[in-house]
Amino acid sequence: MKHTDVGIIGVSGYTGLELVKMLINHPKFNLVYVANSTGGTTLKELHPSLNSVCELEVQKADVDECANVCELVFLAVPHKTAMDFVKPFMKKGMKIVDFSADYRLTQDVYEEYYCPHTDIENLQNVVYGLPELFREEIKKASLVANPGCYPTSAILGLLPFLDKRIANTPIIIDAKTGVSGAGKKLSDVTHFVNVNDNMFAYNPFFHRHAPEIAQKLKIDFDEITFVPHLVPTTRGMLSSIYIQVDASIDAQKILQDYYKDEHYVRICKNPVDMKNTAGTNFCDIYIKQKGSVLFISSSIDNLLRGSSSQALVNANLMMGICERDGIPNIAYVP
């Protein structure tokens, strides 16, 4: 059976670590190249949990070296940095799964929320990596923009009900995430003393993920009210979503029918929580209807379904293999 050699650029962070953990046991992928911005170390030195598990040398990221040994590369690098890699990789015919926001948005929206875009050409060549929405397109793609964690949770919750929503009514998304979503680099906001026994909103209304949610749902940005919160947990994400729908609909049936063929969306009879999706690629969804008001509760692991395991599903689809290969299914419970 043919195996595909793959690489990771940006292996130092949490999402890079999660990718390594899945790829070392993947039945069809060989992890042969890992890199960061400096090189000169090993995986076990970067991530001591990998000692005696995976001891690959960490290279200084180099497009030519990576392309010489890999057929597909994961770019677990910051926004703006990804553009510098995608452009030359695409010219070499590589398949790319990009974790950053660099290719998720149209040029005008990206430049309003991030920075000037330096690879406009490939904005026309990208597929948004939400399999439940673009599975067939992902199968044919060379460049996939892996969705943000908040958009993944919100979009999956909202998709079944968009055509039942009362026109011009607001969509309210109250979302909470664990501290790992802020990345590995320490800041005043993520300092233990600030996070422990605490919870707070940040960037209400204008968080960068709000326009991503609106754009992928094809609704006006002004119709989205998005408020993210940081909670004192390591990982996990819970979105509480409120929309107004036709009061006569059977919301439960609509939800069940919409996701009946989707393995990684689980419909729950009780309100969902973070713990039961932690460590998996599942999105758990619960709904409750009161007249025309619909409450949607959506839970994912922010590092996995919100990043690394979803990226691996996308890579599986791009390479024409089973999308479930190598994907974690068992939650970190208790």
N, C-alpha and C positions, 0 to 999 in steps of 0.2 A: 504494500500500500504506500502510495506516494505521500511524503510528508512535506510540509511547507516551512521553509526557514523564515523566521520573523525576528524583528528587533524592536527594542524600546528606546526611544530617546526621551530623557526626562525620568530616569529611574530612581532619583533620589527621594521623591515625595511619596505621600501616602498612596496616591493612585498608581504610581509606578510599582510600588511594593505589591499592591493588590493584583496587578497584572502578572507580575513574576509568579506569585503564589498559584495563580490559575494556569499559567502557561507551562510550568515545569511538569505538570501532570496532564497536559492536553494530549489527546490521542492522535491528533493530526498536525500539530504545530511543533516545530523545534525552535526553542529560544536560543539564538546563536549570537546575538549582538545586544549589548546593553550599554547605554551611554548617558552622560550628563554634560554639564558645561565645562567641567574641568578634567575629568578622567583621573587616572593615577590611583585608583583604589579598587576594591573588590565589592561584590554584593554583600558578603558577610560583614565587611567593615561598615558599609552604609547601613545595613539592616542586620544587626546581630541575630535576629530571629531566624535568619537564613543560614546560620553557621551549620555546616555539615549537611545542608539541604541543597543549596545552590551557591557555587563559589565562582561564578563567572567574573572575569576581569571587567571592570567598568572603564569604557573608553571615553576619551573626549569626543563629543559628537562631531561626526564627519560624514557628509552626504555620500561621498564617493566610497568610503570604506563600508558604510552601511549598505549601499546599493549593490556592492560587489558580492555580498553574502546573503542578502535578504530579498525576499519577494514582496513582503508586506512589512510596513513599519507603523508602530503606534507612536504618536507624538503627544507625550504627556508633559507638555511644556506650557509656559504662561502665554497669555494673549500677547499679540504682536510678535513674539518670538516664533510662533508656528509658521507665519508667512515666509520667513527666511528659509525654512526647510521645505515647505510644500512646493514652492516654485521649482527648485532644482530637482526634487524627487519626481514631480510630475513629468518633467522633461526626460527623465530616465525610465519612465514607464512603471514606476513603483505603485503599489497599492498603499493607500494611506488612511489611517483612522486618526483624526485630529481631535484632541480633547479640548482645545481652546475654543474661544468664541469667534476666532478669526474668520470662519467660513459659515457661521450659523445664520447670519443676518444679511440683509441687503446692504449695499455699500453706504447709502445715506444713513440708515439707522445705526450701522456699526460705527461710522465715523462720529455720530452724535454722542455715542456712549463710551467709545473706546479711544480710537486714534485714527489718523489717516491710514487707509488701506493701501498696501503696496503690491497686491497681487489680484487686481480686479478681474483679470482674465479667468482665473480659476473659480471665481464666484459663480461663473456660468457652468462650471463642471462639477459642482458639489451636490451631494445628496444629504439631506438631514437624516441623521441616524436614529430615528425612532421606528423600530421594526413594525409596530402595530399600525403605523401610518404609511410607511414607505418601503415595505419589505421587498417588493419586486424591483423597485428602483435601486435599492441597496445591492441587490444581487448583481447588477450590471455596473456598479460604480467603481471608479478608481480612487475617488476621494470622498470620504464620508466625514461629515461634521458631527461629532458625538454631542448629543444634547446636554444642556446644563441640568443639574440635579433638580432644582426647583421647577423648571419647565417640564421635566419628565413626570414628576409627581402631579403637577397641576393639569397638564394636557391629557394624561391618561384618565384622570378623574372626569374631565369635562367632555371629552370627545363624544361619548354616546348621547349627550343631551343638547348639543349645540343647536340642532334643528328643532328642538322642542322648547327652546328658550324664548321667553317673551321679548320681542324686539325692543332694543334700546334700553333694556334694564341692565344694571351693573352686575359685573361678576366680581365677587369679593373672595380673595384668597388670603387666608391667614395661615402662614406656614412657619414651622419650627424645624431647626436643624441642629445636629450635634456639632461640636467644636472642630472636628476633623475637616468639616466642609470649608473652613477658613485656610486650610493648608498647613504645612509643617512649620513655616516661618512664624516665629513668635511676634506678637504685637501687643500693644496695651489692651486692646479689646479682648484678646484671647488669653491673656495672662491668667493663671490659676486663681489669683485673688479676685479678679474681676468676674470670672465666669462661675466659680464655685458658689452654690447656694444663691444663684442669681438667674435672671432671665430678662431679656430686653429686645426691643425692636431695633432694626437698623435699616437705613435707606428706605423708609416707607414711601410708597407710591412710585419712586423713581429708581429702584434697584435695577441693575443691568438686565436681570432676567425677565423683567416685566415686558419689555418690547419683544423679547424672544417668544414669550407665551402668546402675546397678541398676534404676532406675525404668523406663527405656525397654526394658530386657530383661525386665521384670516378674519380677525375682528379688529376694530379700531382700538388704538392704545387707550383712548379716554374711557373705554368701557371696562377696562381692567383696573381693579383696586387691589394692589399686591403689597402685602406687608410681611417681610420675613423677620423671624426672631431667632436669636441664639439661645440655646438651652444648655444646661450643664450635663450633657452626655457626650460620649466620645463619638458615636456614629448614630445615624438614623435620621429620618425626615418624616414629618407628619404635616400634611396640608389639610386644612379645614376650609372647604369651598362652599359658597352660598350663591345660588342663582335662582331666578324666577322662571318657572316653566308653566306650560298649560296644565291646569289643575286636574284635568281629566285623564292624564297619561298614567300608565302603569310603569312607574320609573324602574321598579325592580326587574320587570320583564325586559325592558329596553336594555338595561345594563347586562343582564344575563345573555340576551341574544347577541349583543354587540361583541362580547368577549368570549363567546362560546368555543371558539377555536384557538384561543390564545393561551398557551401554556403558562406564560409568565405574568398573567393577570389573574388574581384570585378574588372572587366575589365572596364577601364575608357577611355572616348573619348578625354579628355584633360589631360595635365600633372597633376600628383597627388600632394597633399600637406599633411602636418602633421595634420592639424586641423580636416580634415574630417574622420580620423581614430582614433583620440584621444578619449579614453574612450570606445573603442570597440575591438572586436577580429578580425576585418576585416584587410585584406591586400589588398590595392588598387594598381593596376598595370596599367601602361600606356607604350606603346611602339611607337617608330618612326623608320622607316627604311629609309636609304639612301644608295642605292646600296647594298654593302655587309656589311655595318656597321649598327648594330642594337643598338638603345638606349632603355634601359629598366629603367623605374622609378618605384620604389616600396616603398610604405609607410605603416608603422604600428605604433601602440602605443607600445613603447619599454617596458613599464611596464605590458601591458596586452597581446597582441599577441606575444610580445617578451618575455613574462614570465608568469604572473599569470593566465590570461584567457586561454592561450594555455595549461597550466598545468591542469586547470579545465576541458577543453575539453578531455584531456588525461585521467583524472580520470573518467569522464563520460563513456568513451569508455571501460576502464578497468572494470567498474562495470556493463556493459551491459545495460546502459540506453542511452537515446537520447543525442547525443553529444552537442546539443544546449542548454540543460537544464542549466539555471542559467547564461548563457553567455550574456554579455552586447552587445547591438546592436546599441545604439543611441549615436552618437558622441557628444563631448563637444563643441558644436557650439552655439552661437559665443564664 
